[in-house]
Structures are given as structure tokens and as C-alpha cells.
Amino acid sequence: MAITGKIEARDRELSAIPGAMVIRDNVGKELLRYEPNLQQRKAHASQAFETLYGGAAGGGKSYWLLMEALEHCLRGGRNARAVLFRRTFREAEDSLIEEALSVYPKELCDYNSQKHTFRFTNGASLRFANIEHKNDVRHYKSVSFTFAGFDELTTFLEYQYLYIFSRVRSKDPKIRARVCSATNPMDVGHAWVKKRFRCGRNSGVKAETPFEIPAQGSGEASTAVFIPGKLTDNLELMKADPGYLSRLRQLPPIEQAALIDGDWDIFAGQAFPEWDASVHICQPFAVPDTWPVLTCMDWGRTSPFYVGWIAIKPSTPERYYLIDEWYGAIEGGDGVKGVNMAASDVARGIMERERSHSIRVSYRIAPPDMWGPSSGRDEMNAAEVFASLGCRLKKADRDRIAGKLLIHELLKVDVDTLLPRLQFFSTCRAAIRTIPELIIDEGNLEDVDTRQEDHPYDAIRYGLVSRRPLRRGMTSLSTRDWEAITQSWRNPAML
């Protein structure tokens, strides 16, 4: 007789039950006993389509995810198709798969190491998978799941997370399709996860309270909830390893805040920890006639382009204000999709914006790839297209390290003026949103992680680096170019 397994009823009303999940075979033998802590129970009880559990280290978030997937499969039967994602498959093997092999009852499932899939005796399946690169999601375009789980959600891009939504559906009315995730703060996805699940202190939503996320372009909405978890919630781990908390307290303060307190408002790895909205954002003002203005841009067609206008206060040392911007990006979805605008249209758009604001720029800085080969032998490259329309460009210095160091320097608050040398008009929303969210590249700690929405940062970096004195390795400009750079134009305010 086949062993199908039985789960003792686990009521969703938390106050009415102890919260244990016991799995027995069909003759009553106990195969697994799982006693979740209070916060895990709250996460298991979630009726939202999206559930995020975690925050601090040691709260049992990955184990919760494995148990939620297991219960989904055992309750769902042959129509249950679950998947658990990690960013790399090595991470999945070292954590989720190893743990699942040790706790999942062998009487109820077999693991196929070639397909990385558990097959259950009731017909359900649980697959372990990875999404390392942005477009790896395309590997899943022909499959569907009734349950998708993401372990360490902040290691994923928002686009990857949302794309998998299109793969989550149920043809069985008895099976509730949903997405469950576990994570700490930090990493490349910190900003979008914090925003989507409203984890910050000033999010306007209380933790553990479900809320609606409106669907774009329709009146429909899905539900989501964030359940915080801390090491102190996991009494079993605290008892087994009482020194773990002490070891966490040896970390730098920012990492302690993230891993001990689960603080989403401070996160380790932030590329520009100097950022303070109270000093770096200012209200627009009338730019004096004698201040030069430069145009800086990051080019993209299928990827976003960004154009910024920086006004320069001719003081010693110079001070800079980002006074306006034009971001060629489609908002929502992956957040990094370009508008596919032709180079000629972008050039005309830049000049039209400058004319409408009576801006006579000193010079325009653009990335060297605009001078790269065109798509056809007789076609002009992007820089040539711009030049043919009267929108002349200068090649930017692409020294990423020098550029990042310069921005650190400019963001620092001067002890005498109590102001930084770089400020942003409050109307420059794309720069204000993306620059504080940048994190450090783990492979190169002196640079930012380029998997993020870094187009405003790159453009502004090009513009600011052009103000540094010439030195070896930097872009060479003619004497005439530098005279134009240092010339004071009579520029009305760009408002």
C-alpha cells in the first residue's frame, strides 16, 4: 500500500493551537514534527499572495520556507507544483537542498539529483532552481508553478521576482497559488524589497498587517505582507548555540543593525552612506546668470538613457547642483527598461529642453560607447547623429573608481558651511531615488554593483569627473574646450 502521508490539522487561527505540524504515514507512524516559533507561525498563517518572512539572521526563515513548500506539496497533491529559488545553484545546494534532504520524510518523497526535484508519493513535485543573471528568468517561460519561493530575496532583481509571477498559477481551485520569500536586509535587492513589502519604519504600513499592491493599468490588486523575524524569536537556536548572538555583535554597527535588529532603514553595503536627504536635496531656486551649466548623459536605447543638467557655482572650491533631468525609462516592471528612442529623437529632445529653459550649456558630456561602431556600415554612430543635429558631445572619462571617490568627496558635509558640495533639486526624482539605493559591488569593493538601476549615477559621475583637473588617463580636451568649460554664461534659471 502506497504511503501518502497525513498532516495533522494545523488551524490557521494562531491563538487556538500550539502551532506544531506533525506528519504521519497512513499507519500512524510519525515522520516529521515541526514546531514553528511564533513569528514562523504568523508567516505560515498568511493568506496573502506574497509573504515575506525574515529580517534578522537566525530567525529560521529558510527552514520556514522549506516547511511551507513541503506542506503545499503534501496538501496539494498531484496538481501541486512548487519551486524554490536561490540566486546561484551552489547556494541552493549548500542550504536548501542539503536541509531538505535531512528533514523531508524519505517515506513520502524521492529526490532526483539530475533534475534537482523532489517527487512526492501523492504526485506533487518540488523543484530547486536558480536565477543568477537577469535574463535567466527566460528559462522558465514554458513552465508553471502553484507555489514559488525565493530564499534570500534581496539577492534577486525586482524584474526576476516579478517575471516569475507570470509562471505562478493554479488550475485546481483547491490549491491557492502564492509566492513566499525569506531574506535579510542588504544586497542588491534591498531597496526594491523594502519598498515593495513596506519594511521601513516610515512605510505607513505596520509589520504583520496585510496590504494591497495595485496592479498596473487596472483596478485589480494583489495582497502582500511582511512578517519580521529575529534571532531572539528562535529559542531553539538560542539554546543550541548561545554564543551566536555574541558573534553577531562583533560585526560593524551597520551589519549589526541589519542582522541582529533586522533594520531595513540602515543596510550594509550601501555605496554612498554619506547620503542624507535632509542636506543633499534642496528646493529649486533661481540659478544666477553667471553660473555655468553642463549637460551629462548616460546613453541607452533598449536600456534607459539619462540626461542631467548640472549648474556650477563658481566658488572655491566649486559647488554643484543637479537642477533638472530627463530619464528615458519605462517605470514599473523591471524598472530598467528603456524607451527604445532613436538617437536623433534624444538629441532633439535634449536641445528642445535646453531651449525651453533658455539654457546655453557650456558643454555636454557623454559615455564613449556613443562613439562605438554603428549597426550598419554606412550608418552614423550615436555621437555622429547627435553632432549632425547640432548637439555636440565630449567623451566622458570612464574611470569608475575615480568617479566614485569624487562623489564621496562631494557628498561630504563641510564642517564650516554644514552643506555638501553636491546637491539635488527636489524635482530630480530619478537621481534622488536611485543613488541612495546603490550598493557596493562584492567583486570590486571600490565600485558600485552595476546590476542596479545606475543610469542616473553614471551620467552624473561623467559630468562631475569632467570638472577635475586633467591628468594622465583622463579625457583630453582642447584648449578651446576648456575655455568653454570655464566660461560663465548668462543662463536664466532652469526651472
C-alpha positions as CSV (number, residue, x, y, z in Angstrom):
1,M,0.0,0.0,0.0
2,A,1.5,3.4,-1.0
3,I,2.4,5.7,1.8
4,T,0.7,9.0,1.1
5,G,1.3,10.8,4.4
6,K,-1.1,12.7,6.6
7,I,-0.7,16.1,8.1
8,E,-2.5,16.7,11.4
9,A,-4.8,19.6,11.1
10,R,-3.0,22.9,11.7
11,D,-5.6,25.5,12.3
12,R,-4.9,29.0,10.8
13,E,-6.2,30.6,14.0
14,L,-2.9,31.1,15.8
15,S,-4.5,31.6,19.2
16,A,-6.3,28.3,19.2
17,I,-3.5,25.9,18.6
18,P,0.1,25.2,19.8
19,G,1.2,25.5,16.1
20,A,3.0,22.2,15.6
21,M,2.8,20.4,12.3
22,V,3.0,16.6,12.6
23,I,3.3,14.4,9.5
24,R,2.4,10.7,9.9
25,D,2.2,7.9,7.4
26,N,-1.0,6.1,6.7
27,V,-0.5,3.6,9.6
28,G,0.2,6.4,12.2
29,K,4.0,6.4,12.3
30,E,5.3,9.9,13.0
31,L,7.6,11.0,10.1
32,L,8.2,14.7,11.0
33,R,7.3,17.0,13.8
34,Y,7.8,20.7,13.2
35,E,7.1,23.2,15.9
36,P,7.5,26.7,14.5
37,N,8.2,29.7,16.6
38,L,5.6,32.5,17.0
39,Q,6.8,34.5,14.0
40,Q,7.1,31.5,11.8
41,R,3.5,30.6,12.7
42,K,2.4,34.0,11.7
43,A,4.1,33.6,8.4
44,H,2.6,30.2,7.9
45,A,-0.8,31.7,8.6
46,S,-0.6,34.3,5.9
47,Q,-3.4,34.4,3.4
48,A,-1.6,37.0,1.2
49,F,-0.5,36.2,-2.3
50,E,3.0,37.5,-1.4
51,T,4.5,36.7,2.0
52,L,8.0,37.9,3.1
53,Y,9.4,36.5,6.3
54,G,12.7,37.4,7.9
55,G,14.8,40.4,8.5
56,A,17.4,39.5,11.1
57,A,19.8,36.5,11.0
58,G,18.9,33.3,12.8
59,G,15.1,33.7,12.8
60,G,14.6,30.4,11.0
61,K,13.5,32.0,7.7
62,S,14.9,29.4,5.3
63,Y,13.5,26.5,7.4
64,W,10.1,28.2,7.4
65,L,10.3,28.4,3.6
66,L,11.1,24.7,3.3
67,M,8.3,23.7,5.6
68,E,5.8,26.0,3.7
69,A,6.8,24.4,0.4
70,L,6.5,20.9,1.9
71,E,3.1,21.5,3.3
72,H,1.9,23.0,0.0
73,C,3.0,19.8,-1.8
74,L,1.5,17.4,0.7
75,R,-1.8,19.2,0.9
76,G,-2.0,20.0,-2.8
77,G,-1.5,16.5,-4.2
78,R,-0.8,15.8,-7.9
79,N,-1.6,19.3,-9.1
80,A,0.9,21.0,-6.7
81,R,4.0,22.2,-8.5
82,A,6.4,24.1,-6.2
83,V,9.8,25.7,-6.9
84,L,12.4,27.2,-4.5
85,F,14.9,29.7,-6.0
86,R,18.3,30.8,-4.9
87,R,20.4,33.2,-7.0
88,T,23.1,30.5,-7.7
89,F,22.6,26.8,-7.7
90,R,25.6,26.4,-5.5
91,E,23.8,28.4,-2.8
92,A,20.7,26.2,-3.2
93,E,22.8,23.0,-2.8
94,D,24.6,24.3,0.3
95,S,21.5,25.5,2.1
96,L,18.0,24.5,0.9
97,I,18.7,21.1,-0.8
98,E,21.0,19.9,2.0
99,E,18.5,20.8,4.6
100,A,15.6,19.3,2.7
101,L,17.4,16.0,2.3
102,S,17.9,15.8,6.0
103,V,14.4,16.7,7.2
104,Y,11.9,15.7,4.4
105,P,10.5,12.2,5.2
106,K,12.0,9.7,2.8
107,E,8.8,7.7,3.0
108,L,7.0,10.5,1.2
109,C,9.3,11.6,-1.5
110,D,12.3,10.8,-3.6
111,Y,15.0,13.3,-4.7
112,N,16.2,13.3,-8.3
113,S,19.6,14.8,-8.2
114,Q,19.7,15.2,-12.0
115,K,16.5,17.3,-12.2
116,H,17.0,18.8,-8.7
117,T,13.4,17.8,-7.9
118,F,11.6,16.0,-5.1
119,R,8.8,13.8,-6.3
120,F,6.1,13.0,-3.7
121,T,4.1,9.8,-3.5
122,N,0.9,11.9,-3.9
123,G,2.1,13.2,-7.3
124,A,3.3,16.7,-6.2
125,S,6.8,18.0,-7.0
126,L,9.2,20.5,-5.6
127,R,12.0,21.8,-7.8
128,F,15.1,23.7,-6.7
129,A,16.3,26.3,-9.2
130,N,18.4,29.4,-9.6
131,I,18.2,32.8,-11.4
132,E,21.7,34.2,-11.4
133,H,21.5,36.6,-14.3
134,K,18.8,39.0,-15.3
135,N,17.6,37.1,-18.3
136,D,17.8,33.6,-16.7
137,V,14.1,34.0,-16.0
138,R,13.5,33.1,-19.6
139,H,14.4,29.5,-18.8
140,Y,11.1,29.3,-17.0
141,K,8.8,30.8,-19.7
142,S,7.3,27.5,-20.6
143,V,6.6,26.1,-17.1
144,S,4.1,27.0,-14.4
145,F,4.1,26.6,-10.6
146,T,1.4,26.7,-8.0
147,F,4.0,27.8,-5.4
148,A,7.2,29.9,-5.9
149,G,9.6,30.5,-3.0
150,F,12.7,32.9,-3.0
151,D,15.3,32.3,-0.4
152,E,17.4,35.5,0.3
153,L,15.1,37.6,-1.8
154,T,17.4,40.7,-1.7
155,T,19.9,38.8,-3.9
156,F,17.4,39.0,-6.8
157,L,16.4,41.8,-9.1
158,E,12.9,43.0,-9.0
159,Y,12.4,42.1,-12.6
160,Q,13.4,38.5,-11.9
161,Y,10.9,38.3,-9.0
162,L,8.0,39.8,-10.9
163,Y,8.7,37.7,-14.0
164,I,8.1,34.6,-12.0
165,F,4.7,35.9,-11.1
166,S,3.7,35.1,-14.7
167,R,4.6,31.5,-14.0
168,V,2.6,31.1,-10.8
169,R,-1.0,29.9,-11.3
170,S,-3.3,27.1,-10.3
171,K,-5.8,25.2,-12.3
172,D,-7.1,23.4,-9.2
173,P,-9.5,25.6,-7.1
174,K,-8.4,23.7,-4.0
175,I,-4.8,24.9,-4.4
176,R,-4.1,28.5,-3.6
177,A,-1.3,29.9,-5.8
178,R,1.2,32.1,-3.9
179,V,4.7,33.4,-3.6
180,C,6.7,33.2,-0.4
181,S,10.1,34.7,0.3
182,A,12.7,34.8,3.1
183,T,15.6,37.2,3.4
184,N,17.8,39.5,5.4
185,P,18.2,43.2,4.6
186,M,21.3,44.1,2.5
187,D,22.4,43.1,-1.0
188,V,21.4,44.3,-4.5
189,G,17.7,44.0,-4.0
190,H,17.5,45.7,-0.6
191,A,15.8,48.9,-1.9
192,W,13.1,47.3,-4.0
193,V,12.2,44.6,-1.4
194,K,12.0,47.3,1.3
195,K,9.7,49.4,-0.9
196,R,7.5,46.5,-2.1
197,F,6.9,45.0,1.3
198,R,7.0,48.3,3.2
199,C,9.6,47.2,5.7
200,G,10.9,50.6,6.7
201,R,9.8,52.4,9.8
202,N,8.2,55.2,7.8
203,S,6.4,52.9,5.3
204,G,2.9,53.8,6.5
205,V,2.1,50.0,7.0
206,K,2.5,48.2,10.3
207,A,4.5,45.0,10.1
208,E,2.4,41.8,10.0
209,T,-0.5,43.8,8.5
210,P,-1.6,42.6,5.0
211,F,-1.9,45.4,2.4
212,E,-2.8,45.6,-1.3
213,I,-0.5,46.2,-4.2
214,P,-2.4,47.7,-7.1
215,A,-1.8,46.0,-10.5
216,Q,-0.5,48.4,-13.1
217,G,-3.1,49.6,-15.7
218,S,-6.1,48.0,-14.0
219,G,-8.2,48.3,-10.9
220,E,-7.1,45.0,-9.6
221,A,-4.7,44.4,-6.7
222,S,-2.8,41.6,-5.1
223,T,-2.1,41.2,-1.4
224,A,1.2,41.2,0.4
225,V,2.5,41.0,4.0
226,F,5.8,41.3,5.8
227,I,6.4,39.2,8.9
228,P,9.6,40.2,10.8
229,G,11.7,37.6,12.4
230,K,14.7,37.9,14.7
231,L,17.2,35.6,16.3
232,T,15.5,36.1,19.7
233,D,12.3,34.6,18.2
234,N,14.2,31.3,17.5
235,L,14.6,30.0,21.1
236,E,15.7,26.6,19.8
237,L,18.8,28.1,18.1
238,M,19.5,30.4,21.0
239,K,19.6,27.3,23.3
240,A,21.7,25.2,20.9
241,D,24.2,28.0,20.2
242,P,24.1,30.6,22.9
243,G,27.3,32.3,21.6
244,Y,25.8,33.1,18.1
245,L,24.4,36.5,19.2
246,S,27.8,37.5,20.8
247,R,29.5,36.7,17.5
248,L,27.0,38.9,15.6
249,R,27.8,41.7,18.0
250,Q,31.4,41.7,16.7
251,L,30.3,42.9,13.3
252,P,30.4,46.6,12.2
253,P,27.5,48.7,13.6
254,I,25.6,48.8,10.2
255,E,25.7,45.0,9.8
256,Q,24.7,44.5,13.4
257,A,21.6,46.7,12.8
258,A,20.8,44.6,9.7
259,L,21.5,41.1,11.1
260,I,20.5,41.5,14.7
261,D,17.7,44.0,14.6
262,G,16.5,43.4,11.0
263,D,16.7,47.1,10.4
264,W,15.7,48.0,6.8
265,D,16.4,51.7,7.2
266,I,20.1,51.0,7.5
267,F,21.8,48.4,5.4
268,A,25.3,47.1,4.9
269,G,26.9,47.6,1.6
270,Q,25.4,51.0,0.8
271,A,27.6,52.6,-1.9
272,F,27.1,56.1,-0.5
273,P,26.5,56.1,3.2
274,E,27.0,59.8,3.2
275,W,23.6,60.4,1.7
276,D,21.2,62.4,3.8
277,A,18.0,63.6,2.2
278,S,17.8,66.5,4.6
279,V,21.0,68.0,3.3
280,H,21.5,66.6,-0.2
281,I,18.0,67.5,-1.5
282,C,17.2,71.2,-1.9
283,Q,14.2,73.1,-3.2
284,P,14.7,74.6,-6.7
285,F,15.9,78.1,-6.8
286,A,16.7,80.7,-9.5
287,V,20.2,79.8,-10.8
288,P,22.3,83.0,-11.0
289,D,23.1,84.2,-14.5
290,T,26.8,83.8,-14.0
291,W,26.8,80.1,-13.2
292,P,27.8,77.7,-16.0
293,V,25.7,74.7,-16.8
294,L,26.8,71.3,-18.2
295,T,24.8,68.5,-19.7
296,C,25.7,65.0,-18.7
297,M,24.2,61.8,-20.0
298,D,24.3,58.0,-19.9
299,W,23.3,56.5,-23.3
300,G,20.8,53.7,-23.9
301,R,18.2,52.7,-26.4
302,T,16.9,49.3,-25.3
303,S,18.3,50.2,-21.8
304,P,17.4,53.5,-20.2
305,F,19.1,56.7,-21.0
306,Y,19.5,59.5,-18.5
307,V,20.3,63.2,-19.1
308,G,21.1,65.6,-16.3
309,W,21.8,69.3,-16.1
310,I,24.4,70.4,-13.5
311,A,24.7,74.0,-12.5
312,I,28.1,75.0,-11.2
313,K,28.6,77.7,-8.5
314,P,31.9,79.4,-9.4
315,S,33.2,79.4,-5.9
316,T,36.5,78.0,-4.5
317,P,36.0,75.1,-4.4
318,E,33.2,74.7,-6.9
319,R,29.7,73.6,-5.7
320,Y,27.3,71.6,-7.9
321,Y,23.5,71.4,-8.2
322,L,21.6,68.8,-10.3
323,I,18.9,71.2,-11.5
324,D,17.0,69.1,-14.0
325,E,16.9,65.6,-15.5
326,W,15.3,63.6,-18.3
327,Y,15.0,59.8,-17.7
328,G,14.2,57.6,-20.7
329,A,12.9,54.7,-18.8
330,I,9.6,52.8,-18.5
331,E,8.5,52.9,-14.9
332,G,7.4,49.8,-13.2
333,G,8.1,46.2,-14.2
334,D,11.8,45.6,-14.1
335,G,12.4,49.3,-13.5
336,V,15.3,49.3,-16.0
337,K,13.6,49.0,-19.4
338,G,14.5,51.6,-22.0
339,V,12.0,53.5,-24.2
340,N,13.8,52.5,-27.4
341,M,14.1,56.1,-28.6
342,A,16.3,56.8,-31.6
343,A,19.5,58.8,-31.1
344,S,18.1,61.6,-33.3
345,D,15.0,61.9,-31.1
346,V,17.0,62.0,-27.9
347,A,19.3,64.7,-29.4
348,R,16.3,66.8,-30.4
349,G,14.7,66.2,-27.0
350,I,17.9,67.5,-25.2
351,M,18.1,70.6,-27.3
352,E,14.4,71.3,-27.0
353,R,14.6,71.1,-23.2
354,E,17.6,73.4,-23.2
355,R,15.8,75.9,-25.4
356,S,12.6,75.8,-23.5
357,H,14.5,76.7,-20.3
358,S,16.8,79.2,-22.1
359,I,19.8,77.1,-21.2
360,R,23.0,77.7,-23.1
361,V,25.2,74.9,-21.9
362,S,29.0,75.2,-21.6
363,Y,29.4,71.6,-22.9
364,R,27.8,68.2,-23.0
365,I,29.5,65.0,-21.6
366,A,28.5,61.5,-22.9
367,P,29.9,58.0,-22.5
368,P,32.5,56.8,-25.0
369,D,30.2,53.9,-26.3
370,M,28.3,56.6,-28.2
371,W,31.3,56.7,-30.5
372,G,31.2,53.0,-31.0
373,P,30.5,51.1,-34.2
374,S,27.1,51.7,-35.7
375,S,24.7,48.9,-36.6
376,G,25.3,49.3,-40.4
377,R,28.4,50.0,-42.4
378,D,27.2,53.3,-43.8
379,E,25.2,54.4,-40.7
380,M,26.5,57.1,-38.3
381,N,27.2,56.2,-34.7
382,A,25.1,57.8,-31.9
383,A,27.6,60.6,-31.3
384,E,27.7,61.4,-35.0
385,V,23.9,61.5,-35.2
386,F,23.9,64.0,-32.2
387,A,26.6,66.1,-33.9
388,S,24.7,66.2,-37.2
389,L,21.8,67.8,-35.4
390,G,23.9,70.4,-33.6
391,C,24.0,68.6,-30.3
392,R,27.8,68.2,-29.9
393,L,29.2,65.9,-27.3
394,K,32.5,65.3,-25.5
395,K,33.7,61.9,-24.5
396,A,33.5,61.2,-20.8
397,D,36.2,59.7,-18.6
398,R,35.1,56.2,-17.7
399,D,37.3,55.8,-14.7
400,R,34.7,54.4,-12.4
401,I,36.8,54.3,-9.3
402,A,37.9,57.9,-9.6
403,G,34.4,58.9,-10.3
404,K,33.0,57.2,-7.2
405,L,35.7,58.6,-5.0
406,L,34.9,62.1,-6.3
407,I,31.2,61.7,-5.5
408,H,32.0,60.5,-2.0
409,E,34.1,63.7,-1.6
410,L,31.3,65.9,-2.9
411,L,28.6,64.4,-0.7
412,K,30.5,65.0,2.5
413,V,29.1,67.8,4.6
414,D,31.5,70.7,5.0
415,V,32.1,71.5,8.7
416,D,32.1,75.2,8.1
417,T,29.0,75.6,5.8
418,L,27.2,72.5,7.1
419,L,26.4,71.8,3.4
420,P,27.8,69.3,0.9
421,R,29.3,70.4,-2.4
422,L,26.8,68.4,-4.4
423,Q,23.0,68.9,-4.0
424,F,20.0,67.8,-5.9
425,F,16.9,69.8,-6.8
426,S,13.9,68.1,-5.3
427,T,12.4,67.8,-8.8
428,C,15.2,65.4,-9.9
429,R,13.3,62.3,-8.7
430,A,15.1,59.6,-10.6
431,A,18.5,60.6,-9.2
432,I,17.2,61.1,-5.7
433,R,15.5,57.7,-5.8
434,T,18.3,55.6,-7.3
435,I,21.6,57.0,-5.9
436,P,20.9,56.2,-2.2
437,E,19.9,52.7,-3.2
438,L,23.2,51.8,-4.9
439,I,25.3,49.1,-3.2
440,I,28.9,48.1,-3.4
441,D,30.0,45.5,-5.9
442,E,31.1,42.5,-3.9
443,G,33.6,41.6,-6.7
444,N,35.1,45.1,-6.6
445,L,34.6,46.9,-3.3
446,E,35.7,50.3,-4.8
447,D,32.8,50.3,-7.4
448,V,29.0,50.1,-7.3
449,D,27.1,47.0,-8.3
450,T,26.1,47.5,-11.9
451,R,23.2,45.1,-11.7
452,Q,21.2,48.0,-10.2
453,E,19.5,51.0,-11.8
454,D,22.7,53.0,-12.1
455,H,22.0,55.2,-15.2
456,P,21.5,58.5,-13.3
457,Y,24.6,57.8,-11.2
458,D,26.7,57.1,-14.3
459,A,25.6,60.2,-16.1
460,I,26.2,62.4,-13.0
461,R,29.6,60.8,-12.5
462,Y,30.6,61.6,-16.0
463,G,29.6,65.2,-15.6
464,L,31.4,65.7,-12.2
465,V,34.6,63.9,-13.3
466,S,34.8,66.4,-16.2
467,R,35.4,69.1,-13.7
468,R,38.5,67.6,-12.3
469,P,42.0,68.8,-13.4
470,L,43.4,66.9,-16.4
471,R,45.8,64.2,-15.5
472,R,47.1,61.0,-17.1
473,G,44.4,58.6,-18.1
474,M,41.6,61.2,-18.2
475,T,39.8,62.6,-21.2
476,S,41.9,65.1,-23.2
477,L,40.1,68.2,-24.2
478,S,41.4,71.0,-26.4
479,T,42.3,74.5,-25.1
480,R,39.1,75.8,-26.7
481,D,37.0,73.1,-25.0
482,W,38.4,74.0,-21.6
483,E,37.8,77.7,-22.2
484,A,34.2,76.8,-22.9
485,I,34.1,74.8,-19.7
486,T,35.3,77.6,-17.5
487,Q,33.4,80.3,-19.3
488,S,30.5,81.9,-17.4
489,W,27.4,82.0,-19.5
490,R,24.4,84.2,-18.8
491,N,22.0,81.4,-18.0
492,P,18.5,82.1,-16.8
493,A,17.2,79.7,-14.1
494,M,16.3,76.2,-15.3
495,L,13.0,75.7,-13.5
